[in-house]
Amino acid sequence: MDQAADTWSRGGYTEGYGAGMSTPETAAGAAHPRFAEALARLGLTDVLPLVRRFPEATRTAQEAAAAIGCDLSQICKSLIFAADKVPVLVLMDGASRVDVDLVRRELGAEKVTRAKADVVRETTGYAIGGIPPFGHLTRTRVLADRSLLDHDLVWAAAGNPYAVFPMDPKSLITHAGATLVDVRETGR
């Protein structure tokens, strides 16, 4: 499955709290304001100083992992699909692709397709490439692939294509209100 929404736009790491960014306030400013507000509502203000800012957006999860210095599978992609025309968020590790047939079966839907860019923005309030796992404009059903639990720490978008934040996957899944599922594409 080749999809634009399956790319994870991030940039080369040059700034970040503890690595060139001098104050937590500067790090906190790297996150999209709506996402920073969502962190505060969830009692996660301790995450703001951990946000890393990049000088330019990258196009793939591979580039993001290289910039961060982590394994590709430690990238948490936030992907919006349409299940019978209803938006659903799927959280997937950066090394894998979503199997839409497995999503369809999981949701009991007749048809699952990737959501168009305008639907993504209307649903989440963020552009493709910067969608965080929570803090969206509207509440959607969220599925998280079990592969995220293979790591102690994953990196997700902080609301724009230039910033990411780290979090342990169990907490990320909980705060996203996600159902843990197996929707990763396997060899066909």
NUROVO-805233 format. One record per residue: residue in three letters; chain; residue number from 1; x, y, z of N, C-alpha, C in turn. Coordinates in pm, 1 decimal. Atoms other than C-alpha are relative to their C-alpha. Layout:
% NUROVO-805233
res  chain  n  nc1  nc2  nc3  cac1  cac2  cac3  cc1  cc2  cc3
ALA  A  NUM  X  Y  Z  X  Y  Z  X  Y  Z
...
//
This chain:
% NUROVO-805233
res  chain  n  nc1  nc2  nc3  cac1  cac2  cac3  cc1  cc2  cc3
MET  A  1  84.3  -117.1  0.0  0.0  0.0  0.0  88.6  123.1  0.0
ASP  A  2  -79.9  -120.4  9.9  161.3  326.4  -111.3  -90.9  118.2  25.3
GLN  A  3  87.5  -110.5  -31.3  10.6  630.6  49.4  79.9  117.5  54.5
ALA  A  4  -67.2  -120.7  -46.9  119.0  988.3  108.7  -14.9  14.7  150.2
ALA  A  5  21.8  -12.0  -144.0  -31.9  974.6  455.7  88.9  -94.2  78.5
ASP  A  6  -85.3  95.6  -67.3  205.1  688.4  534.2  142.1  52.6  16.0
THR  A  7  -130.9  -59.9  -23.6  506.5  919.1  523.3  -4.6  78.8  127.9
TRP  A  8  -6.3  -66.4  -129.4  618.6  1075.7  840.9  95.3  116.4  -14.4
SER  A  9  -82.9  -116.2  27.7  743.9  1428.4  781.1  62.7  55.9  126.0
ARG  A  10  -79.4  -59.5  -107.2  1013.9  1540.2  1018.1  128.8  52.4  -61.6
GLY  A  11  -122.4  -58.5  53.0  1342.1  1724.3  982.4  123.3  -45.3  74.0
GLY  A  12  -128.3  33.4  -60.5  1708.4  1688.6  1068.2  12.1  62.9  137.6
TYR  A  13  -8.1  -45.2  -137.1  1775.6  1723.8  1438.1  120.4  90.7  18.9
THR  A  14  -107.5  -91.2  -36.5  1975.8  2031.1  1528.4  -27.1  67.6  131.9
GLU  A  15  35.4  -62.0  -125.8  1788.7  2161.0  1828.8  -82.3  -97.8  81.4
GLY  A  16  84.6  81.6  -86.1  1618.3  2001.5  2124.7  45.2  13.7  142.3
TYR  A  17  -35.0  -12.2  -139.5  1608.5  2017.3  2497.6  106.0  -102.0  34.7
GLY  A  18  -109.2  88.2  -35.8  1931.6  1873.0  2623.3  96.6  -21.5  -115.4
ALA  A  19  -90.8  18.7  113.8  2092.2  1889.6  2277.8  1.1  125.9  -85.7
GLY  A  20  -12.1  -122.1  75.8  2145.7  2248.4  2175.7  -110.2  100.4  26.0
MET  A  21  107.0  -93.1  -31.0  1819.4  2401.1  2290.7  17.0  38.0  146.2
SER  A  22  -44.1  -42.5  -131.4  1894.4  2609.9  2596.7  -105.6  -4.1  109.1
THR  A  23  100.8  -4.2  -105.0  1562.5  2631.6  2777.7  -121.3  -83.6  -36.6
PRO  A  24  123.4  73.5  27.9  1248.7  2422.8  2814.6  -104.2  86.8  -68.8
GLU  A  25  97.3  -87.4  64.5  1045.4  2727.2  2710.7  18.3  -0.5  -151.4
THR  A  26  -27.4  4.2  142.9  1215.0  2725.8  2372.7  -44.3  -134.6  -57.7
ALA  A  27  41.6  133.1  45.4  1157.1  2351.7  2341.8  -152.1  -7.9  -7.3
ALA  A  28  146.1  5.3  -1.4  792.0  2394.7  2438.1  -58.5  74.4  -118.7
GLY  A  29  47.3  -76.9  114.1  751.1  2652.5  2161.3  10.0  -75.7  -130.6
ALA  A  30  -14.4  79.3  121.6  847.2  2387.0  1907.1  -126.9  -77.2  -31.4
ALA  A  31  125.2  73.5  19.5  517.1  2204.8  1957.6  -106.7  95.4  -52.4
HIS  A  32  114.3  -78.6  45.1  202.8  2325.0  1782.4  -75.8  47.4  124.7
PRO  A  33  69.4  -50.4  -119.1  12.4  2548.2  2030.6  -119.6  -85.9  43.4
ARG  A  34  115.1  84.2  -35.2  -300.7  2328.4  2015.5  46.5  -129.6  65.7
PHE  A  35  -52.2  122.3  -59.3  -91.5  2021.2  2090.5  56.1  29.3  139.3
ALA  A  36  -51.1  -38.9  -131.9  82.9  2202.7  2379.2  -116.4  14.0  98.8
GLU  A  37  119.5  -12.4  -85.0  -264.6  2285.6  2518.5  -55.3  -137.9  35.8
ALA  A  38  48.5  136.0  -26.5  -367.6  1920.4  2484.5  87.5  -68.5  104.2
LEU  A  39  -89.5  57.1  -100.9  -58.8  1813.8  2679.5  -33.1  54.8  138.4
ALA  A  40  33.5  -62.0  -128.9  -148.9  2061.0  2954.8  -130.7  -57.3  55.4
ARG  A  41  129.2  55.9  -44.4  -511.6  1934.2  2968.6  16.2  -142.0  53.2
LEU  A  42  -22.4  138.9  -41.4  -379.8  1579.5  3004.1  96.8  -12.0  118.0
GLY  A  43  -96.2  2.5  -110.2  -138.2  1678.5  3281.6  137.8  -44.9  -43.7
LEU  A  44  -127.2  46.1  56.3  160.4  1610.3  3054.6  94.9  115.5  -32.2
THR  A  45  -87.6  -114.4  28.3  340.0  1945.5  3073.7  147.7  -37.6  9.4
ASP  A  46  -139.5  45.0  -6.7  658.6  1753.1  3158.4  50.4  -49.3  -135.8
VAL  A  47  -39.8  42.7  134.7  659.8  1639.5  2793.2  50.8  119.0  -82.0
LEU  A  48  -37.5  -117.2  80.2  695.6  1994.3  2655.2  150.7  24.6  -7.7
PRO  A  49  -144.2  -23.2  11.2  1064.6  2033.1  2745.4  73.8  -107.8  -80.4
LEU  A  50  -62.0  108.9  74.6  1134.0  1706.5  2562.5  -22.0  10.4  -150.7
VAL  A  51  28.0  -17.9  142.4  1001.0  1829.9  2228.0  127.9  39.0  -71.5
ARG  A  52  -115.6  -32.8  84.1  1268.8  1837.8  1959.5  -46.8  69.7  -125.7
ARG  A  53  31.9  -81.3  118.0  1259.7  2094.5  1681.3  105.4  -23.9  -107.2
PHE  A  54  -88.9  21.7  113.1  1408.6  2042.1  1334.6  0.5  122.3  -90.9
PRO  A  55  -7.3  -119.4  84.9  1526.6  2310.9  1090.3  -83.0  -8.9  -126.7
GLU  A  56  83.0  17.2  119.7  1340.4  2164.8  793.1  -68.7  -135.3  5.4
ALA  A  57  76.9  124.4  -0.6  1079.8  1897.5  733.8  68.1  -105.0  -85.7
THR  A  58  -46.2  111.7  81.8  1181.4  1556.2  607.6  -123.6  -69.5  -56.2
ARG  A  59  113.9  60.6  69.3  966.7  1331.0  392.9  -37.6  -139.3  46.8
THR  A  60  29.1  140.0  -32.8  989.6  983.8  540.7  32.5  -31.5  144.8
ALA  A  61  -31.7  47.6  -134.2  997.7  793.9  867.2  148.2  -34.5  9.5
GLN  A  62  -143.3  31.7  0.1  1348.0  678.0  768.5  83.5  123.0  26.7
GLU  A  63  -74.3  -124.4  -21.6  1473.9  1035.2  750.6  -19.5  50.2  143.0
ALA  A  64  27.0  -42.9  -137.2  1307.0  1113.6  1083.0  80.8  -82.6  99.1
ALA  A  65  -75.4  86.8  -90.2  1462.7  813.4  1254.6  148.8  32.2  -5.1
ALA  A  66  -141.5  -35.9  13.4  1803.8  907.4  1116.8  29.2  132.1  70.5
ALA  A  67  -18.9  -130.8  -62.8  1762.4  1266.4  1236.5  -4.3  -10.8  152.4
ILE  A  68  13.5  17.0  -144.6  1654.5  1157.4  1584.5  110.9  -88.6  54.0
GLY  A  69  -98.5  96.8  -45.4  1903.6  873.0  1602.4  -65.6  -119.5  67.1
CYS  A  70  72.5  113.5  -56.3  1649.4  600.3  1674.8  -28.6  -101.4  -111.1
ASP  A  71  41.6  100.2  97.8  1526.7  284.1  1506.5  -124.6  48.5  -72.9
LEU  A  72  115.8  -37.3  79.9  1273.5  333.2  1228.8  -130.8  -40.5  67.8
SER  A  73  122.4  48.4  -64.6  1019.5  128.4  1423.9  -35.4  77.8  127.0
GLN  A  74  29.6  -84.4  -116.2  1043.4  378.6  1714.7  -76.4  126.2  -38.7
ILE  A  75  80.1  -112.6  45.7  865.3  638.6  1502.2  -146.5  -42.9  7.2
CYS  A  76  143.7  27.9  -6.1  491.5  649.2  1576.8  -69.9  88.3  -101.7
LYS  A  77  74.5  -72.6  102.6  298.3  747.3  1266.1  -146.0  9.3  43.0
SER  A  78  142.8  -21.7  -25.6  -49.6  895.9  1315.1  -67.5  15.6  -135.0
LEU  A  79  57.3  6.0  134.2  -250.4  804.8  1005.8  -152.4  0.5  7.0
ILE  A  80  145.8  -8.6  2.5  -609.9  897.5  929.7  -52.8  -76.9  -120.7
PHE  A  81  68.5  77.2  103.3  -824.7  653.4  735.0  -148.9  32.0  7.7
ALA  A  82  144.7  -13.7  1.9  -1189.7  663.5  636.7  -58.8  -140.7  -0.8
ALA  A  83  66.2  129.7  -10.7  -1386.3  358.8  751.6  -148.2  24.0  -22.9
ASP  A  84  137.2  -30.2  40.8  -1720.2  369.1  571.6  -26.0  151.1  11.2
LYS  A  85  0.8  -147.1  4.7  -1648.1  742.9  533.6  10.1  67.2  136.5
VAL  A  86  -18.3  -55.9  -133.2  -1593.9  789.5  909.8  149.5  -1.9  32.1
PRO  A  87  -143.7  -3.3  -29.3  -1242.7  906.9  1009.2  37.0  -88.4  118.0
VAL  A  88  -57.1  81.0  -106.9  -1035.7  670.9  1221.4  150.4  23.4  -1.3
LEU  A  89  -143.7  -20.4  -13.9  -682.5  727.0  1351.1  66.5  -134.4  25.4
VAL  A  90  -78.3  121.3  -22.5  -431.0  444.8  1325.1  142.1  42.8  37.4
LEU  A  91  -137.0  -24.5  -44.5  -105.2  463.3  1520.9  82.8  -122.0  -39.0
MET  A  92  -81.1  109.3  55.3  163.4  256.2  1348.4  147.5  33.5  15.3
ASP  A  93  -143.9  -23.2  -7.2  535.4  209.9  1392.3  53.3  39.3  -137.2
GLY  A  94  -54.4  -56.2  122.9  750.8  381.0  1130.8  54.8  -99.7  -99.1
ALA  A  95  -55.4  100.4  89.9  889.6  60.0  984.7  -107.9  -82.3  -69.3
SER  A  96  108.4  83.6  51.1  548.1  -84.0  900.8  -103.5  80.7  -75.9
ARG  A  97  113.6  -58.6  71.7  249.6  -17.4  679.1  -128.5  -56.1  59.4
VAL  A  98  131.0  42.2  -48.2  -115.0  -39.0  773.1  -65.6  -89.8  -104.4
ASP  A  99  77.6  89.3  86.0  -311.2  -330.6  627.5  -146.2  42.1  12.2
VAL  A  100  136.8  -52.8  -6.8  -646.2  -169.9  542.8  -104.2  -110.8  14.2
ASP  A  101  94.4  110.8  -18.3  -815.2  -510.3  525.0  -10.8  -38.7  147.6
LEU  A  102  3.9  30.6  -143.4  -717.6  -576.7  886.7  -73.1  110.8  76.2
VAL  A  103  73.1  -111.1  -62.7  -844.3  -230.3  985.5  -149.8  -17.0  -26.1
ARG  A  104  140.9  20.0  37.1  -1169.1  -300.1  798.8  -63.1  -107.5  87.9
ARG  A  105  52.6  109.2  -82.8  -1215.7  -629.5  983.3  -10.5  40.8  147.0
GLU  A  106  -0.7  -44.0  -140.0  -1122.6  -474.7  1318.6  -118.6  90.3  30.3
LEU  A  107  107.9  -96.4  -19.9  -1383.2  -201.6  1274.6  -136.8  -52.4  -44.6
GLY  A  108  125.7  50.6  54.6  -1646.8  -417.5  1106.5  -53.2  90.1  -110.1
ALA  A  109  38.4  -94.0  106.0  -1647.8  -168.3  818.6  -6.7  -71.6  -134.3
GLU  A  110  6.2  55.5  134.8  -1736.2  -238.9  459.1  117.5  44.7  -84.1
LYS  A  111  -106.8  -54.7  81.6  -1468.3  -13.3  314.1  88.7  91.7  83.7
VAL  A  112  -96.8  -87.0  -66.3  -1150.4  149.6  450.0  96.1  52.8  -104.9
THR  A  113  -93.7  -65.6  92.5  -946.1  398.7  249.6  78.0  105.6  77.6
ARG  A  114  -71.7  -110.0  -65.7  -688.8  660.7  333.9  -84.6  125.8  -15.2
ALA  A  115  79.7  -122.7  2.0  -849.8  991.7  416.9  69.3  105.2  -86.4
LYS  A  116  -53.6  -110.2  80.3  -806.5  1287.6  184.2  52.1  108.3  93.7
ALA  A  117  -66.5  -102.3  -81.1  -595.2  1579.0  307.9  -97.8  94.6  68.5
ASP  A  118  95.6  -92.6  -61.9  -896.1  1804.8  370.3  -74.0  -66.7  116.3
VAL  A  119  65.9  73.1  -108.1  -1064.8  1536.5  583.1  96.0  -13.7  118.3
VAL  A  120  -100.8  10.9  -105.7  -741.1  1486.6  777.4  5.3  130.3  78.7
ARG  A  121  -9.6  -129.7  -66.9  -716.8  1859.6  853.1  -128.0  31.5  77.5
GLU  A  122  127.5  -25.9  -68.7  -1089.0  1890.5  940.3  -15.4  -85.6  125.4
THR  A  123  13.8  92.5  -111.9  -1071.4  1589.8  1171.4  99.3  29.6  111.5
THR  A  124  -105.0  -13.2  -101.1  -741.4  1654.2  1346.5  36.2  144.1  31.8
GLY  A  125  -48.2  -136.1  -17.0  -670.5  2023.6  1296.5  145.9  14.9  -37.8
TYR  A  126  -141.2  0.6  37.2  -324.9  1930.5  1169.2  13.9  -48.7  -143.6
ALA  A  127  -29.6  45.7  135.6  -171.1  1875.5  827.3  68.6  -136.3  4.1
ILE  A  128  -70.6  127.1  13.9  -48.4  1535.7  710.5  148.7  27.1  15.8
GLY  A  129  -141.9  -16.3  -26.0  308.5  1495.5  829.9  28.3  62.8  135.0
GLY  A  130  -19.2  -60.5  -130.9  251.5  1669.7  1162.6  -106.2  -42.2  100.0
ILE  A  131  112.9  42.5  -83.9  -43.1  1482.0  1313.8  50.7  -68.8  126.7
PRO  A  132  -36.7  67.7  -124.6  12.1  1400.8  1681.5  -99.4  -111.9  30.8
PRO  A  133  90.3  111.2  -31.8  -145.3  1091.0  1837.3  -122.0  40.0  81.9
PHE  A  134  115.0  -51.1  -74.8  -384.6  1302.8  2047.2  1.9  151.9  -6.3
GLY  A  135  10.8  -145.0  7.0  -501.2  1663.1  2082.8  -63.9  47.7  -129.0
HIS  A  136  65.3  -30.9  127.1  -722.8  1662.0  1773.1  -124.2  85.7  20.2
LEU  A  137  120.6  -82.4  -5.5  -1014.1  1891.7  1689.6  -123.7  -81.6  33.5
THR  A  138  115.3  85.6  -25.1  -1263.4  1605.0  1689.4  46.0  -133.8  56.1
ARG  A  139  -30.7  130.7  -58.5  -1272.5  1280.5  1877.7  -27.3  -108.1  -104.1
THR  A  140  15.9  109.8  95.4  -1219.8  977.3  1656.7  33.5  -131.1  68.8
ARG  A  141  -42.1  131.9  -46.4  -1182.9  608.4  1707.1  148.4  -11.9  -29.5
VAL  A  142  -144.4  11.3  14.8  -814.7  526.6  1755.8  40.3  -146.2  15.9
LEU  A  143  -58.6  133.3  -5.6  -639.5  198.5  1680.4  151.1  15.6  9.6
ALA  A  144  -145.7  -2.8  -12.9  -279.4  142.5  1789.5  52.8  -140.0  -26.5
ASP  A  145  -56.3  130.6  30.6  -78.9  -137.0  1637.0  91.8  -45.3  113.5
ARG  A  146  -75.3  62.4  -109.0  76.0  -370.8  1891.8  151.7  15.0  -17.0
SER  A  147  -143.7  -12.9  26.4  418.5  -322.9  1726.5  63.1  116.8  75.9
LEU  A  148  -53.4  -114.1  -75.4  454.9  7.5  1913.5  53.0  -43.1  136.1
LEU  A  149  -41.2  47.3  -132.3  494.0  -191.1  2236.7  135.0  -70.7  -0.6
ASP  A  150  -130.9  65.2  9.3  819.8  -341.3  2109.5  112.6  88.6  53.0
HIS  A  151  -102.1  -95.8  -42.7  1003.1  -33.4  2240.2  -33.8  61.2  134.6
ASP  A  152  19.4  -70.9  -125.6  1052.7  145.4  2569.5  -39.3  144.2  -25.3
LEU  A  153  23.6  -139.4  34.1  1025.2  482.1  2391.9  -31.0  10.6  -148.6
VAL  A  154  29.9  -29.2  140.2  864.7  601.8  2069.1  -4.8  151.1  -17.3
TRP  A  155  1.7  -141.9  35.0  869.7  937.9  1891.5  -119.5  27.6  -88.9
ALA  A  156  119.2  -35.3  77.2  556.7  1107.0  1756.4  1.9  148.9  -32.3
ALA  A  157  10.2  -139.9  40.9  469.7  1434.1  1584.7  -59.9  83.7  112.5
ALA  A  158  48.0  -94.0  -101.3  411.0  1735.0  1807.9  -86.8  108.4  -64.0
GLY  A  159  96.1  -90.0  61.4  156.4  1895.8  1575.0  46.8  73.7  -123.5
ASN  A  160  -50.6  -60.2  123.5  379.0  2011.0  1291.0  112.5  -85.3  -55.0
PRO  A  161  -101.9  85.3  61.4  631.4  1859.5  1047.6  142.3  27.6  46.8
TYR  A  162  -132.8  -37.5  -46.5  922.7  2012.6  1238.6  29.0  -41.6  143.7
ALA  A  163  -17.8  28.9  -141.9  874.4  1882.2  1592.0  -53.4  -138.1  36.3
VAL  A  164  38.1  132.3  -49.7  854.2  1546.5  1768.8  16.5  -2.5  151.4
PHE  A  165  -15.3  18.4  -143.8  822.9  1428.3  2126.6  13.5  -148.8  29.7
PRO  A  166  -13.1  139.8  -40.5  922.3  1105.7  2302.7  -101.5  -35.5  107.5
MET  A  167  90.0  47.8  -105.5  689.0  897.3  2516.2  6.0  -151.8  1.2
ASP  A  168  6.7  145.7  -2.1  668.9  542.5  2636.8  -130.4  -40.4  -69.7
PRO  A  169  115.8  34.4  83.2  426.4  360.7  2406.3  -126.8  -30.6  77.9
LYS  A  170  121.5  29.1  -78.2  188.8  242.6  2679.0  -71.1  129.9  37.2
SER  A  171  60.3  -129.1  -34.6  134.3  602.0  2793.2  -59.0  66.4  -123.0
LEU  A  172  47.6  -61.1  123.7  99.0  723.6  2435.3  -133.4  -62.6  -41.8
ILE  A  173  122.1  72.0  37.8  -163.6  458.1  2360.0  -114.4  36.1  94.7
THR  A  174  102.0  -36.4  -99.1  -350.9  537.7  2682.6  -50.9  141.1  -23.1
HIS  A  175  40.7  -139.3  19.2  -351.8  915.2  2624.2  -72.5  20.8  -132.8
ALA  A  176  69.9  -8.4  128.6  -464.7  862.2  2264.8  -138.0  -65.8  7.7
GLY  A  177  127.3  71.3  -11.9  -756.2  650.7  2391.1  -10.8  -111.0  -102.6
ALA  A  178  -6.7  98.8  107.4  -647.2  379.4  2150.6  -33.2  -140.7  47.2
THR  A  179  19.6  143.0  -17.2  -753.3  19.1  2122.5  121.8  -68.4  -60.5
LEU  A  180  -117.9  71.7  47.5  -452.7  -211.2  2088.6  -43.0  -110.7  -96.1
VAL  A  181  39.9  93.6  105.7  -479.1  -414.8  1765.3  122.1  -46.2  -78.4
ASP  A  182  -102.7  46.4  93.5  -276.4  -603.8  1506.0  -48.8  36.3  -139.8
VAL  A  183  41.9  -43.2  132.8  -319.6  -411.5  1179.7  120.2  28.5  -91.1
ARG  A  184  -121.7  -18.2  78.7  34.4  -422.1  1045.0  -2.2  -90.5  -120.8
GLU  A  185  -8.5  76.9  123.5  79.0  -533.2  687.1  114.6  -100.2  11.9
THR  A  186  -104.8  102.2  1.9  272.6  -858.8  658.8  25.1  -38.5  -145.6
GLY  A  187  -33.7  39.8  136.2  436.0  -1011.8  352.3  -115.5  -67.0  -70.2
ARG  A  188  111.8  55.7  77.9  184.6  -1092.9  82.2  53.2  -73.7  -117.4
//
